[in-house]
């Protein structure tokens, strides 16, 4: 069954497979650098044949699916280039449909499980994130202004880019939904003089963000709360959300944008930055849901826009960043692999293979499956955002100049 699948799918480049029986087969046209894999046992073959979305990752984690030549990224990339996803057998698609219904039922208790889902990923040992993130611990897509930028430079460019779109000023009250370890909130406060409130459901992130604000003398201009965005009260001049929309669940876009509309002043502006896919899907990836980001879902722009409009917002700008996250994930993966031994000391080899697979699959999604980042600027009144996009570049240049005198560089210390 597996041999037939690979024979049908792999037409370009070369994939060499050693089956559990010891039988070896080659697939493809022999071009490119060959990738060689091995099945350690029949159980791995059956599992991957019947449920590849979940079992491929599990077998790789457990050492039952072994990459002997190349890397797991090379294997996933080869399969993606050959269009493996488009040729998924119909019984496997039926399994995915079944997962859709269980996901719908789980959403009935969405608020009750959100903190647990966030903790599953973001409350891992902080020393893990130190191994592969930039010094500011930006755990969202970087913005590469040119191919020569380092990860640190590109993450600073991302903060500059979204802050220029936000146009916060001295005395403004800013809300960041999903503030991570506080890097962007501290940057906005430092550059604009506005007061920034950051909310997250990660206890580790709140602790680190508060300490960073104290270290940089920004405690008076920032507040970090362990709080669900649904429970925030008051009004704000600006709202920004970077990488949180993917975690609210596909049935809750209306909840998020209605709450945002309620919190934003009439003269306010909101900036949303999120991962997007070219068209909607029934569910998120099974492996990611079980091991990496429980309850998450990557939307298409078309799935998000109705909730934005129904909330009452005006869409003032949409920008698509198609390849920036592929570069970001590659840099994260390279740094993680370079620190493999340190990660294994924190967890174990199985965890390291899981994390490598997660970062490799993420890069493949952006490089080959047309995933992208979308940034949307929202307002209640059309005059609150300039009518041409020149103001973004102008704002970025102003921020570059301010960085020379205002920005305090602090490497996250845990």
N, C-alpha and C positions, 0 to 999 in steps of 0.2 A: 504493500500500500504506500509506504513512504517512498520507496524507489520510484514508483509510478508518479507520485506527486512531484518529486524533484526532477524527474525526467521531463515532465510536462512544463514545469515552471522555469528551470534554469537553462537559459539559451545563450546567455552572454557571460563571458569570463569563465572561471573554472572552480567547481566545488568538488572536493574529494571527500567521500564518506566511507568510514569503516563501520559496518553494522556490527551488532552484538555477536553475530555468528562468526565474525572474522572476515566476512565477504567485503571486498572493497569495490566501490564504483566511482566513476568520475562523470560529472555532468557539466554541460556548457560547451562553449566553442574553443576552450583552451586559451582564451585571451586573458590578459591582465595577470595580476599576481594571484596565484592559487590560494584558496582557503581550504583547509583540511579539518574535518571534525570527526568525532568518534562517539558512538553510542556505547555506554558501558554495559548495558543490560537490555533485555527484552522489555522490561517494564518501562524504561525510558522511551523506547520506540513506540510502544502502545500509547503511552500518555501523550506524547507529542503528536502522534497521528490523530488522536481523538479530541484533544483539547489543546492545540498549540498555543493559544493566547495566554494560557496560564502555565501549562506544563513545561513549555520550552524554558521559561525562566526558572521554574523550580528545579528542573533537571540540571540546568547550568549551575545553579546555586549549590546543589547537592553533589556535584561532581559526576553526574551520570551522563551529561552531554558535555563533551570535552573538546575544546578548540585546540588542535595540535599544531596548526600552522596559521598564522594570522592572529586576530583578536576577535572577541565577540562582536565588536563594532564592525569588523570586516565582514563577518558572516551576515549580520543584520543588513548591512549596506548592500551586499551582493544580492540578498533576497529581495530587498526593496527595489533595486535597479531592474530586477527581472519581473517586477509586478506581482510578487507572490500574494500580496494582500487582495488583489483583484480576482484571484483565482481560488479563493477560499471555498472549499466544498460546502454544499448547502446544509448538511447535518450540523456542521460547526456553526453556521450562521443561526440555526435554530437554537443552539445552546446560548448564543449571545442574546437572542430575543428573550429567552427565559430569564436571563440576568437582568434585563430591562425591567421586568415586572417585580422582581425582588428589590430592585433599586427604588422603584416607585413606592413600595410598601415601607421601606426603610426611611424614606423622606418624610413620612408622617410624624416621625420623632426626630426631625432634623435638628432642632435647636438643642435637644437634650444630648445629642452625640457629637455636636460640633467641637466642643472642647477636647473630647477624647480623640477625635480624628486629628485635630491639630497637634496634640501632644504626641501622637504616634510618630510623627515626623520631626516636628520642630523642637520637641523636648528631648531629643537624643543628646548624648554627651556633647557639650559645646566644643570639646577638643576635636570632634569629627569635622565640624564645619570649618574649623581653623585650618584643616589640612588642604582644603581645595578652594575656598572662597578668597576674594581679595581682602585687603587689610581692613576695609570698612564693612565687611560681611554683607555685601549686597547679594541677595539670593534670588534675584530676578534678572531678566535679560539685560545685558550690557548694550551700549549704543556705540557702534564702531564708526567713527567719523572717517577713518582710513584703515587700510589693512595692516598698518605697522603698529597700531596701538596695542599696548599691553592691556591685560584684564583690568588693572587698576585705573588706567587712563580711560578705558571705555566705560567703566562703571561710573566714574566721575562725570563723563560726558552724558550718561543716562540721567543722572541727578540734575545736571544742568539743563538738559533738554526738557524734562517734564516740569521743572521749576519755572522755566521760561514760559511754558504754556499756562501754568497756574497763575502767574502774575500777582503773587501775594505781596503785600506791602507792610510797612511798619504799622503795628497796632492791629493788624488783621488777626482774626481767630481762624486757625486752620485745623481741620480734622484729617488725620491719616487713618484710613480703615485698613488694618493689617499692616502694622508698622515695623514688623521684623525686629531686628536688633537696634533700631533707632537711627540708622545712618542717614536716611533721607530726611527724617524729621529734624535732625540736628543741622543738616545742611540748609534746609529751608529757613529755620529759625536764625541761623548764623548769617545767611545772605540777605534776608529780607527784614529781619527784626520783628517778624510776626510771632505770635504765640501758637505753638503747634501741640495739639493733643493727639497722641498715638494710642490706638487700641489694638490689642491682640489677645488671643486665647492661649498663648504660650507663656507659661510661668518663667521659663528660662529667658525668653526674649525680654520680658518686662524687667527682670532683674538686671540684665546686661545693659539695656537701654538707659535705665535710671542711673546706673553707675557711670556710663559714658557721658551723660548730660552733666553729672557732677564734676567729672574730670575736666570737661571743657568749659565749665562755668556757665552752663546753659540751663540750669535747673529752673531759673525764673521764667524762661521762655518756652519750656517744654513740660509736658505732663504725659506720663506713660501709664496706661491702665490695663489691668487684666479684665477685659470687658468685651462682651458680644456687641457687635455693631448695632444689633437690634435694640439694645438697651441704652444707647447714648441719648442724652437729652440736651436741650439748648439749641442755639443757632450758631452758624459758622459762616464766615465770609468766603472760605474756600474749603473744598473737600478734595482729597486725592486718594486714589486706591491703586496700588501697584501690585499686581499679582495676587489679588484676593478673590476676584470674580470667579476664578476657576474652582474655588473651594466652597462657594455658597450653594452649589447644587443647581441642576438645570431647572428645577421647579421653583426656585427662589429668586430669580432675577427681579421679578416684580416686587418682592419683599425688600430687596436691597435698594432698588431705585426709588421706591416710594418712601422708604426711610431717608434716603439721601435728599430727596426733594423736600421732605419735612424739615430736615436739619439745615438746609442751605438758605441763606438770606435771598431776598428778591434780587439783589445786585450781585449775587455770588456766581462762582464758576467752579465746576467740578471736572477733574481729569481722571480718566479711567485707563489703565494700562493692563492688558490681559493677553494670555495665550489664546489664539484662535485657530480653528480648522477651516478648510475651504467649504465644507458643508456639514450639516448636523449629522450626528450618529446616535444610535440607540443608547449606548452606554460608553463609559470610558474603558480603557484597556483593563482586562481582568487582573493581570499581574500588578499593575499600578494600584488598583483598588485594594487588593489584598495586602500588599507589602509596602507600598511607598506612600500613596496619598489616598487613604480611605475616604470615600464619599465625594471625591473630586470629579469634575467633568469639564472638558475643554469645549467651549461653545463655538459656533460659527457667529460671525457678525450678525447674520440674519436672525439668529435665535435671540440675540440680546436686544436688538433695536426695538422690537415691539414693546418690551417692558420699559425701555427708556421713554418712548413716546407716550405710553399709557400713564406713566408717572407724571407727565406734564413737562418734561424737559425739552429744550430745543437742542438739536445736534448742531454744533457750530463747526466741528472739524473732525475728520477721521483720517488717521495716518496708518499705513500698513508697513511694517518692518519685516521683510520676508526671510532674511537669512541671518540676522544678528544673533538669534538664539542658538543657531547651529554652531556659530563660532564660540559663543559663551559656553555651551555644553562641552565642546571639544576642549577648551582650556580647563574647565572644571575636571573633566575626565583625566586629562594628562597630569594635572596636579595630584588628583586622587591616586592614580596608579603609581606616581612617583613616591607617594607616601603610604603605599600599600602596607608595609610592615607596621607602621604606626597605627593605622586603622585596625589591623588585625590584633594588635595589642589591646585596643579599646573593646573590640568585639571578637570576631573570629574570621577565618577564611571564608566561610559561607556568607557572612554579612558582606565581606569585601566583594565577592562575586556578584551578590545582589546589587550592591551600589554601583559597581562598574556597569552592569547590565542596564540599570535605570538610566545612567548618564549616556550610555551608548545608544539606547533606544530613543532617548529624547533628541539626541543629535540627528538620528536617522529620520525622525518625524519631521524635523524642520528642513532637513536637506533633501529628502526624497518624497515625503508625503504632503508637501505644500502647507504644513503648519506655519503660522506666522504670529507676530505680535501686532495687536491693534491698539492704538491710542485714540480715545474719543474725548473731545472737549464738549462739555454740556453747560448750558446756562438756562436761566428762567426768562431772561430778557435778551433779545438779539444784540442790543447795543453794548453788552458787557464784554464782548470779544471783538477785536478789530476785524474789519471786513477783508483784509488781506493777510497773508501768512508771514509778511515781512517781520512782524513784531516778534516772532519766535527767534529768528536769527539775531535780531537786535538784542533781545533779552539774553540770549546765550552770550553774546559778546560783553554785555554789561556784567554778567555773572563772572565771566573769565577775569575781568578786571577786579571785581570785588574779592575773588578768591585769593588774590595776591596779598590782600591786607586783612581780610576777615577770617578766612578759613583756618581753623586749627586742625592739624592732621593728628589723628590719634589711631594707632593700631589697636584693634580690640584685644584687650587683655583679660583672660579668664582666670 
